[in-house]
Structures are given as C-alpha cells and as structure tokens.
C-alpha cells in the first residue's frame, strides 16, 4: 500500500507498506484475523513519522468482530525513517449458530487510517479510509469469502473458504486399479476431470436420484461381469465392478445430461441420452505381478471421449472411495456444486509411448506414489 506526501495535489514522496491479512478458521462458532503491517522498503527521509490509527473491522449479518483496543497491538504502530519493524493485531469474529439448517456467507473486512507527518513540517496530511476489500488484485476479490453453516454437511457447525477447492487423494498403493483408471481419464481426455494442473475441478452433485440415473447410464447391470477379467480380483470374496469416472456423484459425470445440469454428457453421434458406450471402455487384467488396464476389444479409444468406465476389482472400486470420501466430505463440509480436485497419486514417469504417427498415448507404465 503506497502512502504519499502531496503538495497541491502533486506527489512529493512515497512510502510503501506491506499489509498481510490471514484468516484462520477454527471450524466452530468463531474465526480469527491476524493482521500484520510492516514497511515494504526503507521509509524516505521526507517523512517524519507514519502512524497507523483507527483500525475498524466489518462483517455481515450475524457475524460480529470483537474489536480489540490499541493495547492489543504487538509492536509499535508508528514508523520513522530507518525503522523496518512489524506490528500485528489479532481480531476474533463470532457468529450466531443457534438455528439449525442454515448457511451464511461472510466477507470480513478491515479499514485502516493513518497520520502522515512530513519532515519539513509545512503540511500535516491525514490519510483516511483505506479498506482491504477495495484494493484486491484481479480475480482475488472472493478468495476470503467464508461460508458458515449449521447443516448436516459435517459434524456440528463449521466454516470453509467457499472459493477454495480441497483435494481428495486416492490411496493408489492400496487401490491401484481405481487410481490408474482415474489417472487415464484425467490425463488423456479433453475434460481432464479433477485435474488441478488443467484447472478442471470436479463439482459435487448431491442428488441421490440423479446419482443413480447417471451411474445406471454409464454402468448398466451386468456390464462389468460381461467385460471384466477375474484375474483382477483380490480374493474369493471380491467381485467385478464397473468403475465410472468422472464420478456419478459429480456434475462432471458422463451420465448426466445437459438438461439435468451435467457438464460433460457422454453422447454417441446423433444420440440424446448419455450412455457408457460413449466413454473410454477398459478392463483390468493381471500379468504376473503387474495389473494392466486394456481397451475393450473393438473399442480402442479416440481420446476425445469425456468419460471412462472400467471393469475392475470391486474392492478397489468401492474402498478407494467409500468411507474415505465420506470422511473427506464431512471434514471439508462439501455441499452441492462445491468444487474439489482429485489427486490420483499415479505417475507415468515419462514412460508413455505413442502410436504410429505420434498420436495419442497407447502404453503407459504407472507407479503409485
């Protein structure tokens, strides 16, 4: 933040300060702001003193800042040339969580004033009205928006930075078949579902009836048994499953039509109803100590598909998500349309080889991270 000495409207000298504002969410009925002020460079000798005063915190609705007094500052709030110290202030906020089933959006803010004294003593300007929310860099204005809720999205009450997408991490070493399939679709299809590198998040879809419709379109009953290989099974209690990706519980699912709100409906040429037949089809098969994902006979992918379905071990399919994803959902208080990333924890190590003419990857050797 620049601070100026002006004479008749013209800038005579400029001092620059760094403002650091950290919002710390505790997940309960409060959160905390930590504000730090320090010079960004040596203060020019044209300034006698710069004294920050009059800090005021703002919030909306039932969100209430607990304004600290001046004695709460750690470090002096005034600077003279030659001083580079920091000053910090901690401010708690509380919110009303007394009514169940509610969701609130808050955007905590802070105003700061300052006295500016020039070294020549001829003028004594007073800088007022600096406000954090009026000075964002491009595209960052909503990153400090906080969502608080008293719903069943997680245990008790809680809060999240609503515009931050958390990351769900596969246990690729325990469930490599599911992780490899997720890697293939994330890496090799144009929609790159869940890929942070490609800035293509998954969006959670919470309608259980739509989840069932999407899944049945991509993975009709009996598909895995008809197209899978028993060598992929872990033990006698295991059974072949159809693993769809992107997940049926996401708006990215190939089984969700545009009319239903789907982002990537899987349609055959001329078709209007999403179908797994338009996805990349694979199956897992064991070769020695290695497990391979093979293309289904007669269905080699073009890698223009928007989804995948694979006949893999049911244990790998279900336990790669299951309670692990449910815990992630609760911890991150994921709600309908919330974005998140998927880290498959698979690495090709640059091993992918290509078809004739240097086209799409046809063979990749993956290692679990």
PyMOL commands that set and color helices and strands:
alter all, ss='L'
color gray80, all
select helices_A, chain A and resi 70-72+132-134+176-188+208-218+223-227+230-232+276-278+314-319+322-332
alter helices_A, ss='H'
color red, helices_A
select strands_A, chain A and resi 2-7+10-25+30-39+47-58+64-66+78-79+86-94+103-106+109-118+126-131+146-149+158-161+166-169+202-203+240-245+280-287+290-295+308-313+339-343+346-347+353-354+361-363+367-368
alter strands_A, ss='S'
color yellow, strands_A
deselect
rebuild
show_as cartoon
